[in-house]
Amino acid sequence: MKLSTTLLFAFALAAFAQAEPDRTSLPIAEPTVKAITTLDARDAKAPPRFEIKPPAGAPNVVIVLIDDIGFGHSSAFGGPIKMPTLEKLAKSGLRYNRFHTTALCSPTRTALLTGHNHHANNAGAIMELATALPGNTGIRPKEISTLAEILRQNGYSTGAFGKYHETPPWEVSVSGPFDRWPTGSGFDKFYGFIGGETNQWAPAIFDGVARAEPLLSPTYHFTVDMTDKAIQWVSAQQSLTPDKPFYMYFATGATHAPHHAPKEWIEKYKGQFASGWDKLREETFARQKKMGIIPEDTQLTARPREIPAWDGMSAQQKKLFERQMETFAGFAEHTDDQVGRLVSQLEKIGELDNTLFFYIVGDNGSSAEGGPEGTYNEMMALNGIIGKAEQMMDHIDAWGDSTTFPHFAIGWAWAGNTPFQWTKQVASHFGGTRNGMVMHWPKGIKARGEIRSQFHHVIDVAPTALEAAKIPQPKVVNGVKQRPMDGVSMLYSADAPNAKDTRNTQYFEMFGNRGIYHEGWVACTRHSIPWLMVPLPALQDDVWELYNVDEDFSQANNLAAKHPDKLKELQALFLKEAERNHVLPIDDRRSERFNAAIAGRPDLLNGRKTLTVYPGMIGMLENAFINVKGVHHTIEAEVEVANDKTNGVIIAQAGYFGGWTLYLKDGKPRHEYNYFALERTNIGSEVSLTPGKHLINYEFIPDESKPGTGGKSILSVDGKKVAEAHIPKTQPYAFSADEGADVGIDAETNVSPDYKPGPPSIFAGKIMRVTVEQK
């Protein structure tokens, strides 16, 4: 009897150990264990340890996402920029030449990370432009879970490195909440930046949810730093748990502006773009045909009249433009080199063959946000201010270094999107939405070095990873019923080059630019142009175009007049998809949406007009701070100094490329307003503070009630006015994407050249409080 009981128990344990858990409901439920009645532990049999493991053979998953690079930029897709790592993976993997994004960064990223359309994720535009309307709130709904969360709850280690840009900006503070930060969204590890861009030489970085202060040096570069951290993480993870697969999201800030690259990488391209963007476009087009990247019958689309011809540029302009493109090319090749370091480490630890590796060459088309002549300070463009070549000529030799925050001219963006029309933000045309993608998985895909032309979208990456891992899309996650993914797996195409497309329909929309793909046809309308801040036509007056993209790869032949019924059919389908995904109502506003009051999104301060801050409060982003841009406001600082030579920053907002600062220099209070690093208004006392406590007041009185207004700048000490000047103009909508307000220090970069950034700027006295108040 005793023997049979033991055998039965052993069989039960074996059956329990082999049972496949229900992965459709996450977290996976622990099995019920019967109570043990044996008195002595020495005589008892322990039940199997409950441990969640992925299905046998599940591959690692790595997603590399490059920012703001076009279909026609990289050498692997016929472009002029050498990207040997991308080429290496393409030779032993697959290139997809009909892969699509959303035309803008945050929306593409949320679609990539979840497998759901961007409006369904409430990410109709970048997080900083969120509104109160469904489809644009910036808050991912609970019915949508990230791929990271799904894989983590199925036994994967998960890590994210680089750019995130999915956390609502009003939640980026010590008050949280943190469930929409990377580590609250399924990632065990995060090292990177939260906003849309960062200074590559002096980034604003988080490790998890805590501010990290990387050790800056003349050779520091963020892409190198994030690669170091990614390599360290995956190496340690595999060393400690070699049987546990990992999921890594490696999203570089490159090649988004600012175009920051080590000089030696820029110099590699010296003189290579002297022929200009029109010629570069023709050369790229020829290479693409020769390589088979595009069909032989593809037509090169015409240059829009809004994009100037290279031949019409002056010698001065051409000199500037050449340097802009040399810098961008060096930036891109340097980035690919860092990806190469990661790939080499995966090879070294023996994990590359069983890693499903997606190398996505762009989160949208190349960016034309620099304007017709580019800009030495990209924050100008984000504020709707167009740069001029004469403002930039003195910066040519420094282009790409820490004294610049540059972006190239629109002609280079257009050439980078060869052979397509338009650029980033223009979701109506493939120039804004088509990006190269390489999929690499030697253990799971037999084909090598081939091209795939099935029509796919960034929402298809998550389902592909789940199919490869043999993990079902969950129906319930953390008690919440899940919305079925919009994406479909791409694995069917891996070893079947002629397989019929499984993505038959896909809508596109960004700032009123909209389109719909359906079974080989595209209907679309371009509503706005990124660099033109002009009154827009009524949405209902937009003119639609029609393309048979199964036969017309580049959208060169508009068939709207020839097939009006097909156009009406697709327009109706767009509205149907728009309603299903919360695209309506369409919002074509741009820079003005940086103002939370105009956009109607949440504001951390909830309408308060007074904020008192204290030492140690640093990195407060603009959505977590009083809005002082162009409005009547005061700053009152209560300080104590030990002597009349005290130096340091009392409070500063943003940095070298625009912002303001209140500080002491040789014991004398000063205030500086920095307008895009182009104009500075600095006022100060002629008398040093005496030892003891003092009250320092600053007041700005605007000339007009409008964005960008100038105004009076007044500084007082202990109730007595000590300085006054007039600020000609102010930054209208945003100071910085990543540098916030700091008390007692000016971190990252310095607003004023009167002091150095970081520790040298620390206030040497004592700050009791600083109160910022809107009047």
TORLONU-242138 format. One record per residue (C-alpha): residue in three letters; x, y, z. Coordinates in steps of 0.001 Angstrom, whole numbers, plus 500000, padded with zeros to 6 digits. Layout:
N
ALA/X/Y/Z
...
# end
This chain:
775
MET/500000/500000/500000
LYS/502830/502343/500917
LEU/504613/501644/497595
SER/501540/502308/495486
THR/500885/505582/497264
THR/504462/506711/496644
LEU/504244/505789/492968
LEU/500959/507620/492550
PHE/502436/510672/494191
ALA/505480/510517/491900
PHE/503292/510220/488806
ALA/501228/513172/489973
LEU/504364/515269/490452
ALA/505634/514367/486978
ALA/502321/515263/485382
PHE/502223/518525/487307
ALA/505774/519429/486254
GLN/505050/518773/482564
ALA/501695/520551/482368
GLU/501766/523606/480108
PRO/500426/526623/482009
ASP/497601/528786/480747
ARG/499447/531737/479219
THR/496321/533541/478019
SER/495694/534963/481501
LEU/498575/536865/483107
PRO/500032/536559/485630
ILE/500117/532793/485197
ALA/498226/531303/488100
GLU/500075/529260/490677
PRO/498826/525654/490913
THR/496824/524628/493936
VAL/498888/522459/496255
LYS/497156/520030/498583
ALA/497921/520313/502277
ILE/500586/517848/503493
THR/499501/515733/506448
THR/502914/514190/507186
LEU/504126/515258/510621
ASP/507899/515063/510109
ALA/509514/517061/507279
ARG/512083/514269/506899
ASP/509331/511947/505738
ALA/507525/514462/503495
LYS/507897/514958/499740
ALA/508061/518569/498613
PRO/505862/519504/495647
PRO/507606/520861/492545
ARG/508756/524457/492845
PHE/506449/526785/490976
GLU/508519/528656/488421
ILE/507354/530465/485319
LYS/509443/529565/482290
PRO/508990/530431/478625
PRO/508156/527622/476207
ALA/511138/525417/475380
GLY/513452/526986/472826
ALA/511919/530447/473066
PRO/514385/532879/471458
ASN/515798/536036/472895
VAL/514233/539149/471376
VAL/516174/542306/470552
ILE/514572/545363/468970
VAL/516966/548044/467753
LEU/515214/551253/466757
ILE/517092/554138/465119
ASP/515496/557586/465336
ASP/514663/559954/462434
ILE/516520/558178/459648
GLY/515024/557727/456201
PHE/514452/554732/453925
GLY/517178/555955/451556
HIS/519878/556869/454079
SER/521539/553568/455010
SER/523910/551603/452774
ALA/521836/548452/453358
PHE/518917/550137/451583
GLY/520900/551913/448867
GLY/521831/555044/450779
PRO/525149/556918/451088
ILE/525711/556283/454811
LYS/527866/553278/455651
MET/526143/551028/458182
PRO/528201/547807/458195
THR/526379/546226/461144
LEU/523052/546621/459381
GLU/524579/545173/456211
LYS/526037/542221/458125
LEU/522680/541328/459650
ALA/520938/541811/456298
LYS/523331/539342/454631
SER/522482/536625/457145
GLY/518896/537760/457628
LEU/516085/539436/455690
ARG/515461/542977/454500
TYR/511856/544200/454433
ASN/511286/546989/451898
ARG/507572/547582/452601
PHE/507722/548113/456343
HIS/505895/551096/457825
THR/505812/553396/460829
THR/503420/556149/461960
ALA/505369/559260/460769
LEU/506300/560394/464308
CYS/508348/559068/467225
SER/506095/558534/470295
PRO/503258/557073/468211
THR/505589/554645/466428
ARG/507167/553557/469703
THR/503919/552862/471497
ALA/502686/550887/468469
LEU/505965/548959/468336
LEU/505988/548177/472049
THR/502372/546972/472179
GLY/501240/545692/468752
HIS/498326/548146/468787
ASN/497691/551206/466598
HIS/498963/554474/468007
HIS/495593/556179/468495
ALA/494288/553083/470268
ASN/497219/553670/472623
ASN/496077/557315/473002
ALA/499317/558414/471317
GLY/498070/560341/468297
ALA/501174/562552/468488
ILE/504194/562940/470763
MET/503558/562836/474506
GLU/504286/566551/474909
LEU/501362/567359/472575
ALA/498769/565186/474344
THR/495261/566608/474633
ALA/492056/565801/476494
LEU/490547/563960/473526
PRO/490436/560156/473158
GLY/493197/558946/470888
ASN/495505/561716/472077
THR/495466/561659/475897
GLY/498959/560191/476259
ILE/497671/557526/478655
ARG/497989/553936/477422
PRO/494739/552153/478374
LYS/494850/549174/480730
GLU/493291/547012/477999
ILE/496609/547304/476144
SER/499705/545691/477651
THR/503250/546008/476379
LEU/505234/543198/474804
ALA/507676/543647/477697
GLU/504966/542942/480255
ILE/503761/539883/478353
LEU/507245/538426/477981
ARG/508217/539265/481563
GLN/505177/537453/482908
ASN/506140/534498/480709
GLY/509603/534181/482215
TYR/511790/536588/480220
SER/514269/539118/481598
THR/513482/542515/480091
GLY/515599/545635/479614
ALA/515188/548960/477822
PHE/518036/551273/476892
GLY/518059/554710/475282
LYS/515017/556735/474292
TYR/511621/555879/475772
HIS/509299/558851/475139
GLU/506155/556984/476228
THR/505741/558364/479747
PRO/503255/561256/479989
PRO/505406/564330/480740
TRP/503216/565429/483652
GLU/504076/562117/485331
VAL/507835/562698/485080
SER/508490/563849/488636
VAL/509214/562323/492037
SER/505448/562215/492579
GLY/504916/559712/489762
PRO/502824/557691/489229
PHE/505424/555296/487873
ASP/503272/552658/486170
ARG/503798/554320/482772
TRP/507560/554599/483192
PRO/509561/551806/481517
THR/510011/549874/484771
GLY/506262/550133/485373
SER/505527/548934/481847
GLY/507179/545534/481869
PHE/510898/546357/481812
ASP/513030/545039/484665
LYS/515812/547458/483733
PHE/515809/550917/482159
TYR/518715/553224/481416
GLY/517995/556168/479183
PHE/515999/559349/478730
ILE/512270/559897/479005
GLY/511662/562775/476573
GLY/511807/563068/472814
GLU/515462/563971/472477
THR/518565/564537/474536
ASN/521895/566262/474315
GLN/524266/563445/473368
TRP/527180/565206/475088
ALA/525312/566029/478315
PRO/522142/563907/478544
ALA/519406/563947/481167
ILE/519360/560264/482127
PHE/517296/557987/484362
ASP/518327/554627/485772
GLY/514960/553095/486551
VAL/513043/556069/487981
ALA/516040/557785/489585
ARG/518119/560505/487970
ALA/521508/559204/486903
GLU/524495/561483/486571
PRO/526858/559945/483999
LEU/530504/560854/484344
LEU/530911/563407/481576
SER/534218/563873/479802
PRO/535435/565290/476466
THR/534975/561816/474945
TYR/531583/561012/476521
HIS/528717/560274/474124
PHE/525325/558956/475182
THR/525048/556305/472446
VAL/528305/554800/473695
ASP/527116/555024/477305
MET/523767/553306/476638
THR/525549/550580/474662
ASP/527928/549999/477559
LYS/524972/549635/479920
ALA/523091/547302/477544
ILE/526134/545056/477120
GLN/526731/544961/480871
TRP/523099/544052/481542
VAL/522748/541261/478992
SER/526151/539796/479833
ALA/525340/539643/483541
GLN/521832/538318/482880
GLN/523133/535461/480748
SER/526004/534757/483123
LEU/523654/534343/486077
THR/520642/532798/484300
PRO/521838/531302/480990
ASP/518610/529335/480490
LYS/516437/532439/480828
PRO/515804/534317/477558
PHE/515938/538099/477443
TYR/514059/540847/475659
MET/516038/544006/474956
TYR/514646/547243/473545
PHE/517613/549260/472283
ALA/516330/552637/471079
THR/519025/555182/470326
GLY/518522/558929/470591
ALA/520459/559010/467329
THR/519804/560121/464677
HIS/517207/562512/466072
ALA/518390/566079/466483
PRO/520593/567311/467984
HIS/522968/565791/465442
HIS/525886/565214/467798
ALA/528779/563042/466632
PRO/532479/562640/467402
LYS/534478/564764/464981
GLU/536420/561826/463537
TRP/533154/560240/462368
ILE/531987/563476/460773
GLU/535286/563874/458945
LYS/534782/560473/457261
TYR/532202/562159/455022
LYS/534130/565330/454237
GLY/533302/566476/450700
GLN/530957/563579/449917
PHE/527794/565701/449643
ALA/529102/568603/447550
SER/526750/567675/444700
GLY/523694/568476/446812
TRP/520442/566751/447655
ASP/518969/566559/444133
LYS/522009/564661/442879
LEU/522203/562520/446024
ARG/518605/561499/445476
GLU/519351/560367/441922
GLU/522425/558421/443021
THR/520550/556694/445830
PHE/517695/555819/443488
ALA/520132/554182/441056
ARG/521773/552148/443834
GLN/518403/551024/445162
LYS/517456/549640/441761
LYS/520811/547963/441282
MET/520579/546296/444705
GLY/516981/545172/444138
ILE/515773/547256/447091
ILE/513089/548741/444858
PRO/511447/547252/441728
GLU/513033/548009/438379
ASP/509952/549943/437227
THR/509888/552263/440276
GLN/509722/555969/439419
LEU/511629/558660/441297
THR/509006/561049/442644
ALA/509305/564737/441802
ARG/510620/567371/444200
PRO/507715/569319/445776
ARG/507770/573047/445078
GLU/508054/573671/448836
ILE/511539/572064/448842
PRO/514198/574273/447208
ALA/516494/573054/444451
TRP/520175/572662/445318
ASP/521231/574687/442291
GLY/519318/577681/443624
MET/521381/577846/446798
SER/524154/580394/447327
ALA/527780/579330/447841
GLN/527476/580252/451512
GLN/524371/578127/451950
LYS/525929/575165/450151
LYS/528970/575292/452435
LEU/526691/575144/455487
PHE/524449/572449/454032
GLU/527380/570179/453183
ARG/528548/570265/456781
GLN/525038/569509/457998
MET/524844/566318/455959
GLU/528410/565267/456783
THR/527519/565530/460455
PHE/524307/563539/460084
ALA/526091/560798/458129
GLY/528831/560559/460741
PHE/526196/560441/463473
ALA/524391/557570/461745
GLU/527517/555500/461068
HIS/528704/556033/464648
THR/525319/554753/465843
ASP/525538/551631/463688
ASP/529011/551053/465106
GLN/527548/551001/468615
VAL/524880/548524/467502
GLY/527805/546494/466176
ARG/529338/546406/469640
LEU/526082/544952/470984
VAL/525897/542366/468207
SER/529519/541358/468820
GLN/528797/540788/472489
LEU/525763/538622/471677
GLU/528041/536562/469413
LYS/530692/536348/472125
ILE/528248/534982/474714
GLY/526775/532564/472167
GLU/523304/534102/471981
LEU/523056/535753/468561
ASP/521886/532664/466653
ASN/518852/532203/468858
THR/518002/535881/469073
LEU/515118/537238/467032
PHE/516770/540521/466142
PHE/514797/543403/464605
TYR/516922/546271/463298
ILE/514394/548994/462456
VAL/516015/551805/460501
GLY/513820/554703/461512
ASP/510769/555411/463646
ASN/509464/557615/460812
GLY/510796/559157/457659
SER/513794/561456/457851
SER/513019/564697/459661
ALA/512422/567992/457897
GLU/511819/569756/461205
GLY/515049/571718/460759
GLY/513391/573910/458140
PRO/514566/575043/454695
GLU/518099/575936/455831
GLY/518480/573730/458882
THR/519151/575120/462335
TYR/522044/575416/464717
ASN/519537/575048/467597
GLU/516771/572542/466951
MET/514647/573945/469798
MET/513954/576906/467532
ALA/512282/574636/465019
LEU/510181/572991/467739
ASN/508976/576474/468664
GLY/508010/577219/465077
ILE/510960/579553/464418
ILE/512743/579089/461076
GLY/516544/579257/461100
LYS/518573/581248/458564
ALA/521986/580391/457157
GLU/523487/583722/458210
GLN/522732/582837/461851
MET/524746/579638/461510
MET/527858/580355/459452
ASP/530003/581018/462526
HIS/529148/577529/463789
ILE/530182/575477/460728
ASP/533469/574229/462143
ALA/531795/573337/465453
TRP/528735/571695/463835
GLY/527878/568565/465809
ASP/529922/569392/468907
SER/528702/570395/472374
THR/528321/574081/471442
THR/525668/573270/468825
PHE/522242/571627/468921
PRO/521845/571138/465170
HIS/519439/569794/462593
PHE/519961/569633/458819
ALA/517983/571340/456032
ILE/514815/569858/454566
GLY/516493/568955/451284
TRP/518624/566324/453024
ALA/515565/564834/454706
TRP/513793/564597/451354
ALA/516861/562937/449791
GLY/517048/560552/452750
ASN/513536/559330/451975
THR/514331/558357/448364
PRO/512374/557368/446289
PHE/509308/558625/448145
GLN/507454/561901/448524
TRP/507679/564021/451686
THR/509159/563433/455127
LYS/508568/562788/458837
GLN/505150/564003/460108
VAL/503633/563555/456647
ALA/501720/560340/457313
SER/499893/560539/454013
HIS/502921/559490/451961
PHE/505601/556821/452287
GLY/508329/559440/452749
GLY/506905/559846/456239
THR/506043/556236/457003
ARG/508233/553742/455126
ASN/511429/552589/456814
GLY/513905/549838/456186
MET/513834/546853/458548
VAL/516095/543835/458912
MET/514923/540676/460693
HIS/517636/538256/461784
TRP/517193/534871/463501
PRO/519585/532180/462197
LYS/518119/529437/464372
GLY/514548/530141/463302
ILE/514826/531426/459722
LYS/516502/529470/456920
ALA/516592/532224/454292
ARG/519702/534398/454121
GLY/520346/537730/452459
GLU/516954/537991/450773
ILE/514415/540794/450410
ARG/510799/540556/451523
SER/508122/542798/450051
GLN/505018/541937/452046
PHE/503254/545059/453336
HIS/503822/545361/457081
HIS/503692/547885/459890
VAL/505454/548465/463186
ILE/502431/546983/465014
ASP/503412/543631/463517
VAL/506654/543311/465500
ALA/505090/542308/468842
PRO/502932/539515/467342
THR/506000/538251/465460
ALA/507984/538011/468691
LEU/505133/536190/470439
GLU/504776/533655/467616
ALA/508518/533004/467649
ALA/508383/532423/471411
LYS/505224/530256/471092
ILE/503452/532547/473538
PRO/499803/533436/472825
GLN/498479/536952/472939
PRO/496959/537191/476413
LYS/493237/537674/476867
VAL/493568/538995/480421
VAL/496511/540825/482016
ASN/496513/541756/485688
GLY/492773/541238/485834
VAL/491957/543443/482818
LYS/490466/542022/479627
GLN/492772/542819/476713
ARG/492019/544425/473358
PRO/493115/542069/470547
MET/496337/543255/468926
ASP/496030/545124/465649
GLY/499307/543587/464478
VAL/499872/540299/462678
SER/502979/538125/462738
MET/505488/538481/459913
LEU/507045/535037/460402
TYR/504957/533523/457587
SER/507023/535551/455124
ALA/510438/534545/456465
ASP/510887/531379/454433
ALA/508199/532134/451848
PRO/509243/535130/449733
ASN/506107/535031/447613
ALA/503636/534460/450431
LYS/500470/536513/450194
ASP/500330/539526/452509
THR/498503/539046/455794
ARG/498257/542787/456489
ASN/495532/543945/454147
THR/494521/547253/455729
GLN/496370/549992/457602
TYR/495394/553571/458347
PHE/497846/556489/458819
GLU/497264/559905/460441
MET/499434/562672/461879
PHE/498521/566372/462268
GLY/495795/565992/459645
ASN/498012/564207/457128
ARG/496165/560947/456591
GLY/495919/557884/454431
ILE/494613/554350/454181
TYR/496224/551278/452648
HIS/493947/548466/451534
GLU/494792/545460/449366
GLY/497407/547171/447240
TRP/495847/550625/447059
VAL/496501/553827/449036
ALA/494197/556822/449326
CYS/495780/559808/451067
THR/495774/563545/451607
ARG/498589/565824/452716
HIS/497137/568468/455030
SER/500173/570136/456617
ILE/503924/570522/456055
PRO/506241/570197/459077
TRP/508303/573342/458558
LEU/505464/575644/457475
MET/503670/577241/460427
VAL/500872/578761/458350
PRO/497063/578693/458525
LEU/495869/575290/457380
PRO/492907/574497/455110
ALA/489741/573074/456586
LEU/490048/569304/456913
GLN/486997/568759/454745
ASP/488624/570765/451945
ASP/491717/568561/451695
VAL/492355/567062/448255
TRP/492803/563281/448247
GLU/495134/561258/446040
LEU/494957/557608/444973
TYR/497801/555182/444230
ASN/497979/551558/443168
VAL/501066/550770/445249
ASP/501218/547138/444150
GLU/502201/548526/440752
ASP/503539/551941/441780
PHE/506128/551333/444523
SER/506954/555010/445179
GLN/503477/556619/444956
ALA/504425/558475/441790
ASN/501175/558207/439776
ASN/498044/559778/441248
LEU/495013/557869/439919
ALA/492301/559807/441788
ALA/490755/561279/438649
LYS/490898/557926/436879
HIS/489294/555839/439633
PRO/486916/558071/441654
ASP/484871/555120/442909
LYS/487955/553389/444332
LEU/488921/556653/446031
LYS/485488/556984/447649
GLU/485645/553368/448795
LEU/488974/553927/450524
GLN/487924/557260/452036
ALA/484975/555492/453628
LEU/487295/552755/454894
PHE/489583/555388/456424
LEU/486665/556809/458403
LYS/485714/553336/459577
GLU/489267/552623/460783
ALA/489518/556116/462241
GLU/486400/555572/464333
ARG/487578/552134/465521
ASN/490968/553491/466635
HIS/489883/556869/468133
VAL/491527/558909/465374
LEU/488559/561285/465338
PRO/488375/564184/465881
ILE/491518/564970/463912
ASP/493776/567540/465573
ASP/496091/569473/463219
ARG/497492/571853/465864
ARG/501253/571612/466450
SER/503553/573896/468480
GLU/500712/575528/470394
ARG/499889/572142/471934
PHE/503106/572379/473971
ASN/501023/574618/476240
ALA/499028/572296/478528
ALA/496350/574952/479043
ILE/495722/575144/475289
ALA/495907/571375/474764
GLY/493673/570564/477737
ARG/495871/567737/479016
PRO/496653/567229/482723
ASP/499029/569598/484428
LEU/500897/568374/487484
LEU/500315/571737/489161
ASN/496574/571525/488442
GLY/496163/575210/487693
ARG/498218/576462/490644
LYS/499947/579766/489967
THR/502473/579536/492788
LEU/505174/576919/493302
THR/507721/576876/496117
VAL/510765/574697/495526
TYR/513758/573694/497627
PRO/517373/572527/497250
GLY/517658/569034/495797
MET/514700/569500/493463
ILE/516320/569092/490046
GLY/515271/568094/486544
MET/511689/569376/486884
LEU/510425/569193/483303
GLU/508144/571852/481890
ASN/504959/569877/482512
ALA/505966/569578/486183
PHE/506810/573249/486719
ILE/505151/576667/486629
ASN/504852/577933/483051
VAL/506798/581222/482915
LYS/507013/581496/479116
GLY/505854/584933/478019
VAL/503671/585563/481095
HIS/503915/588021/483985
HIS/505746/586211/486769
THR/508002/586660/489767
ILE/510770/584620/491366
GLU/511480/585139/495049
ALA/514514/583467/496600
GLU/515344/583441/500299
VAL/519079/582799/500658
GLU/521883/583046/503158
VAL/525534/583712/502302
ALA/528661/583471/504431
ASN/530654/586121/502561
ASP/530506/588650/499761
LYS/532214/586330/497241
THR/529552/583587/497165
ASN/528936/581999/493755
GLY/526427/579565/492309
VAL/522991/579021/490849
ILE/519912/579658/492946
ILE/517472/578380/490317
ALA/517743/577718/486585
GLN/515441/576333/483919
ALA/516708/574444/480821
GLY/520239/575091/479599
TYR/522774/576382/477119
PHE/520385/576317/474142
GLY/517650/578349/475825
GLY/516331/579079/479318
TRP/516819/581401/482275
THR/518866/581479/485462
LEU/519050/583364/488765
TYR/522513/583129/490296
LEU/525324/584829/492228
LYS/528657/585794/490690
ASP/531264/587119/493082
GLY/528465/587681/495562
LYS/526392/589786/493116
PRO/522857/588608/492200
ARG/522280/588237/488462
HIS/519536/587047/486133
GLU/520021/585924/482544
TYR/517420/585171/479885
ASN/518903/583007/477130
TYR/516954/583149/473857
PHE/517946/579971/471948
ALA/521668/580728/472580
LEU/521311/583498/469982
GLU/520521/586469/472236
ARG/521099/586903/475979
THR/519704/589495/478352
ASN/521766/589612/481548
ILE/521095/592003/484426
GLY/522701/592192/487835
SER/523530/594126/490954
GLU/526685/596232/491133
VAL/526966/595464/494850
SER/527807/592121/496455
LEU/525558/590662/499124
THR/526712/591140/502681
PRO/527041/588032/504877
GLY/523669/586854/506198
LYS/520119/586364/504908
HIS/518705/588129/501851
LEU/515563/588157/499734
ILE/516238/588242/495983
ASN/513328/589042/493674
TYR/513009/588844/489908
GLU/510021/590041/487869
PHE/509148/589686/484188
ILE/506419/591975/482824
PRO/505406/591034/479242
ASP/504894/593612/476523
GLU/501912/591744/475086
SER/499743/588775/475902
LYS/501040/586434/473214
PRO/503608/583632/472858
GLY/507138/584903/472262
THR/506507/588400/473608
GLY/509322/590523/474976
GLY/509093/592352/478248
LYS/510682/594102/481222
SER/513285/592205/483245
ILE/513621/593566/486808
LEU/515924/592389/489612
SER/515559/593474/493270
VAL/517460/592700/496463
ASP/515859/593069/499897
GLY/513014/595113/498428
LYS/515235/597520/496420
LYS/515456/597431/492621
VAL/519066/596908/491546
ALA/518794/596302/487770
GLU/516360/596523/484879
ALA/516453/595772/481155
HIS/514205/594836/478262
ILE/514121/591269/476894
PRO/513412/591671/473137
LYS/511673/588320/472700
THR/511110/585055/474563
GLN/510830/581379/473668
PRO/507143/580870/472882
TYR/506315/577221/473555
ALA/509177/575140/474948
PHE/512625/575582/476501
SER/513939/572027/476245
ALA/512869/568452/475619
ASP/514907/567047/478495
GLU/516588/569741/480615
GLY/514355/570819/483469
ALA/514378/573354/486305
ASP/517038/572887/488988
VAL/517345/574422/492449
GLY/520843/575103/493734
ILE/522578/573842/490578
ASP/522373/574079/486804
ALA/522658/570442/485687
GLU/523478/569045/482213
THR/524304/572312/480361
ASN/524628/575877/481642
VAL/522095/578593/480819
SER/524723/581301/481256
PRO/528387/581328/480228
ASP/529081/583064/483557
TYR/529473/579647/485186
LYS/530179/576030/484316
PRO/527398/573395/484408
GLY/526972/570624/486953
PRO/528895/570591/490258
PRO/530820/573842/489529
SER/527476/575677/489453
ILE/526350/574488/492905
PHE/525251/577369/495137
ALA/527899/577929/497798
GLY/525503/579517/500262
LYS/522222/578277/501699
ILE/518850/578352/499920
MET/515831/578335/502245
ARG/513215/578434/499471
VAL/512469/579717/495976
THR/508916/580726/495039
VAL/507908/581083/491395
GLU/504545/582762/490828
GLN/502410/583652/487826
LYS/500754/587059/488256
# end
